[in-house]
Amino acid sequence: MPINKKESLIYTTLMCIFMVYFMSVYNLMFQVGVSALAFQLAWNELPLALCVAFILDWFIVSGPAKGLAFRFLDHQSATWKKIGLISSLMIAGMVICMSLFGALMHPNPDHSVFVNWLSNIGKNVIVALPLQLFIAGPIVRRVFRALFPIGTVQEQPLLGE
């Protein structure tokens, strides 16, 4: 887990790249089928989706998710409990937000944006939660700590401090 703001920025970026790409592939497969095209389209859409996801994660979802988690946990709670609850709450918030983004980016002519959004929430939460808890989370945490061992990413003082 990140231990300062700079580490959190790097970790969030890595997690967003992983989750956005694979959730985009998953969602595009509903439109184009299980094919290489879904991977290609997800790659093409990654820059925009990644920007949206990062902004939502960093500025909107993360604070309330962590705040809510620590209403039930304290800082001495077992690491696995903190990871599990924070990740689950982050996924809940991000699925709601990114499912709306998906509904706007890929409208379904048979349904309103609202119906499409609700449908997206249902199909995304069943994949995003286990993807985050059992695949993305462990991989990104391991890669993050391999690249940035504890203590190697230092906060820089602001100019004039």
C-alpha positions in Angstrom: 0.0 0.0 0.0 1.2 3.5 -0.7 2.6 5.4 2.3 2.7 9.0 1.0 1.0 11.2 -1.6 3.6 10.6 -4.3 3.4 6.9 -3.9 -0.4 7.1 -3.9 -0.2 9.0 -7.3 2.0 6.3 -8.8 -0.1 3.4 -7.4 -3.4 5.0 -8.5 -1.9 5.4 -12.1 -0.8 1.8 -12.3 -4.2 0.5 -10.9 -6.2 2.7 -13.3 -4.2 1.5 -16.3 -4.8 -2.1 -15.3 -8.5 -1.9 -14.4 -9.5 0.5 -17.2 -7.9 -1.5 -19.9 -9.3 -4.9 -18.8 -12.8 -3.6 -17.9 -12.9 -1.8 -21.3 -12.0 -5.1 -23.0 -14.7 -6.9 -21.0 -17.4 -4.2 -21.9 -16.3 -4.0 -25.6 -16.7 -7.8 -25.9 -20.5 -7.3 -25.4 -20.5 -5.1 -28.6 -17.9 -6.8 -30.9 -17.7 -10.3 -29.5 -14.8 -12.2 -27.9 -12.1 -11.2 -30.4 -8.9 -9.4 -30.9 -10.9 -6.3 -32.0 -12.1 -5.8 -28.4 -8.5 -5.6 -27.2 -7.6 -3.2 -30.0 -10.6 -0.9 -29.4 -9.9 -0.9 -25.7 -6.3 0.1 -26.4 -7.5 2.9 -28.7 -9.9 4.2 -26.1 -7.5 3.8 -23.2 -6.2 7.4 -23.1 -9.6 9.1 -22.7 -11.0 6.4 -20.4 -7.8 6.5 -18.3 -8.0 10.2 -17.9 -11.6 10.1 -16.8 -11.0 7.1 -14.4 -8.0 8.8 -12.8 -9.8 12.1 -12.2 -12.8 10.2 -10.7 -10.6 8.0 -8.6 -8.2 10.7 -7.3 -10.7 13.6 -6.8 -14.1 12.0 -6.2 -14.1 8.3 -5.2 -11.0 7.8 -3.1 -11.6 10.2 -0.3 -15.1 9.1 0.6 -14.2 5.4 0.1 -11.3 5.6 2.5 -13.3 7.8 4.9 -16.1 5.3 5.0 -13.7 2.3 5.4 -12.1 3.9 8.4 -15.5 4.3 10.1 -15.4 0.5 10.4 -11.7 0.0 10.7 -8.9 1.7 12.5 -5.3 2.2 11.3 -4.2 -0.8 13.5 -6.6 -3.2 11.7 -5.1 -6.1 9.8 -3.7 -5.0 6.4 -5.9 -7.5 4.5 -9.0 -6.0 6.1 -8.0 -2.5 5.1 -7.1 -3.6 1.6 -10.4 -5.6 1.2 -12.7 -2.9 2.5 -11.1 0.1 0.8 -10.8 -1.8 -2.5 -14.5 -2.9 -2.3 -15.7 0.6 -1.6 -13.4 2.0 -4.4 -14.8 -0.5 -6.8 -18.4 0.4 -5.8 -17.8 4.1 -6.5 -15.7 3.5 -9.7 -18.2 1.1 -11.1 -21.1 3.6 -10.7 -19.0 6.4 -12.3 -17.3 4.5 -15.1 -20.5 2.7 -16.0 -22.1 6.1 -16.7 -19.0 7.0 -18.8 -19.4 3.7 -20.7 -23.1 4.4 -21.3 -22.3 7.8 -22.7 -19.4 6.6 -24.8 -21.3 3.6 -26.2 -25.0 4.3 -26.3 -27.4 1.5 -26.8 -30.0 2.6 -29.4 -32.6 0.3 -27.8 -32.4 1.9 -24.3 -32.0 5.3 -22.7 -28.7 6.3 -21.2 -30.1 5.8 -17.8 -31.2 2.2 -18.5 -27.9 1.5 -20.2 -26.1 2.9 -17.2 -28.0 0.7 -14.7 -27.4 -2.3 -16.9 -23.7 -1.5 -17.1 -23.5 -1.2 -13.3 -24.9 -4.7 -12.9 -22.6 -6.4 -15.4 -19.5 -4.4 -14.3 -19.7 -5.0 -10.6 -19.7 -8.8 -11.0 -16.3 -8.6 -12.9 -14.7 -5.5 -11.4 -14.9 -6.7 -7.8 -13.1 -10.1 -8.2 -10.8 -8.6 -10.8 -9.7 -5.9 -8.3 -9.5 -8.1 -5.2 -7.9 -11.3 -6.7 -6.0 -10.2 -9.8 -5.3 -6.5 -10.3 -4.8 -5.6 -6.6 -2.2 -8.3 -5.9 -0.4 -7.8 -9.3 -0.3 -4.0 -9.0 0.8 -4.1 -5.3 3.6 -6.5 -6.2 4.8 -4.6 -9.3 4.5 -1.3 -7.4 6.7 -2.5 -4.5 9.2 -4.1 -6.9 9.6 -0.8 -8.7 9.4 1.4 -5.6 10.6 -0.4 -2.4 9.5 1.3 0.8 11.3 4.5 1.4 12.5 5.1 -2.2 9.7 7.5 -3.1 10.2 10.6 -1.0 7.8 13.5 -0.8 9.4 16.7 -2.2 9.0 19.9 -0.2 7.2 22.7 -2.0 9.3 25.6 -3.2 9.9 28.0 -0.4 9.6 25.4 2.4 
